[in-house]
Amino acid sequence: MQPSRHHLNSETFEQQREERESPWLAIFVADWCPPCETLLSRLSSVSHESIIGVPVGVVDVDREPTLAERYGVKGTPTMILFVAGEPRLTRVGALSEQQLLQVGEECTRH
């Protein structure tokens, strides 16, 4: 089972941020970014209960530069954990599976 993943635009991002109380991950990526593909692939392959079931929203920084700027995204990929609409944790780069599991553990703490 893989985490559910949805592509978000400004409107759907704000809707997710405002309505979701439980933890969710926003991943800021670009089509031209090989580390972004690596991260998304690793995220799909992680099969650990701490990250399964955590919704993932993917934001293309080229299509949504305002969102990237608002959350201080300066490099891709950038992963931000949101809890009750607020950013709680930010990680940049193609995280290893171990690092993804650590993010998953953060999700279960909130």
C-alpha positions as CSV (number, residue, x, y, z in Angstrom):
1,M,0.0,0.0,0.0
2,Q,1.3,3.4,-0.9
3,P,0.6,6.8,0.5
4,S,-2.1,8.6,-1.4
5,R,-0.7,11.3,-3.6
6,H,-2.5,14.2,-5.3
7,H,-1.3,17.1,-7.4
8,L,-2.2,20.4,-5.9
9,N,-2.7,23.8,-7.4
10,S,-3.1,27.0,-5.3
11,E,-6.8,26.4,-4.7
12,T,-6.6,22.8,-3.8
13,F,-3.5,23.4,-1.6
14,E,-5.3,26.0,0.4
15,Q,-8.4,23.8,0.8
16,Q,-6.2,20.9,2.0
17,R,-4.3,23.2,4.4
18,E,-7.5,24.8,5.9
19,E,-9.6,21.6,6.2
20,R,-7.2,18.9,7.2
21,E,-6.5,18.6,10.9
22,S,-4.5,15.4,10.7
23,P,-0.9,15.4,9.4
24,W,-0.2,15.6,5.6
25,L,2.8,16.1,3.5
26,A,3.3,18.7,0.8
27,I,6.1,17.9,-1.6
28,F,7.3,20.8,-3.8
29,V,8.9,19.4,-7.1
30,A,9.7,20.4,-10.6
31,D,9.4,18.3,-13.8
32,W,13.1,19.0,-14.7
33,C,14.3,17.8,-11.3
34,P,15.9,14.3,-11.1
35,P,16.1,14.3,-7.3
36,C,12.3,15.0,-7.2
37,E,11.6,11.8,-9.2
38,T,14.0,10.0,-6.8
39,L,12.1,11.2,-3.8
40,L,8.7,10.4,-5.2
41,S,9.9,7.0,-6.1
42,R,11.3,6.3,-2.7
43,L,8.1,7.6,-1.1
44,S,6.2,5.1,-3.2
45,S,8.4,2.2,-2.2
46,V,8.4,2.9,1.6
47,S,6.1,0.4,3.2
48,H,6.2,1.3,6.8
49,E,3.0,2.0,8.8
50,S,4.3,5.4,10.1
51,I,4.0,6.8,6.6
52,I,1.3,4.7,5.0
53,G,-2.0,6.6,5.1
54,V,-0.4,10.0,5.3
55,P,-1.8,12.0,2.4
56,V,0.8,13.5,0.1
57,G,0.2,16.6,-2.0
58,V,2.5,17.3,-4.8
59,V,3.1,20.9,-5.9
60,D,4.9,21.8,-9.1
61,V,7.0,24.9,-8.3
62,D,7.0,26.1,-11.9
63,R,3.2,26.0,-12.0
64,E,2.7,27.4,-8.5
65,P,5.6,29.8,-7.8
66,T,3.5,31.8,-5.3
67,L,3.0,28.7,-3.1
68,A,6.7,27.9,-3.3
69,E,7.6,31.4,-2.3
70,R,5.1,31.6,0.6
71,Y,6.6,28.5,2.2
72,G,10.2,29.5,1.5
73,V,11.0,26.7,-1.0
74,K,14.4,27.5,-2.4
75,G,15.3,24.1,-3.7
76,T,13.5,21.0,-5.0
77,P,12.4,18.6,-3.8
78,T,11.2,20.2,-0.5
79,M,8.9,18.2,1.8
80,I,6.8,20.1,4.4
81,L,4.7,18.3,7.1
82,F,1.5,20.2,7.8
83,V,-0.5,19.7,11.0
84,A,-3.7,21.6,11.6
85,G,-2.9,23.9,8.7
86,E,0.6,24.9,10.0
87,P,4.0,23.8,8.7
88,R,5.7,21.7,11.4
89,L,8.7,20.1,9.6
90,T,10.6,20.9,6.4
91,R,13.1,18.6,4.7
92,V,15.0,19.4,1.5
93,G,16.5,17.0,-1.0
94,A,16.0,13.4,-2.2
95,L,15.6,11.9,1.3
96,S,16.8,8.3,1.9
97,E,14.2,5.7,2.9
98,Q,15.5,6.0,6.5
99,Q,14.9,9.8,6.4
100,L,11.4,9.2,5.0
101,L,10.7,6.9,7.9
102,Q,11.8,9.5,10.3
103,V,9.4,12.0,8.7
104,G,6.7,9.3,9.0
105,E,7.5,9.0,12.7
106,E,7.0,12.8,13.0
107,C,3.6,12.4,11.4
108,T,2.5,9.9,14.0
109,R,3.6,12.2,16.9
110,H,1.1,14.9,15.8
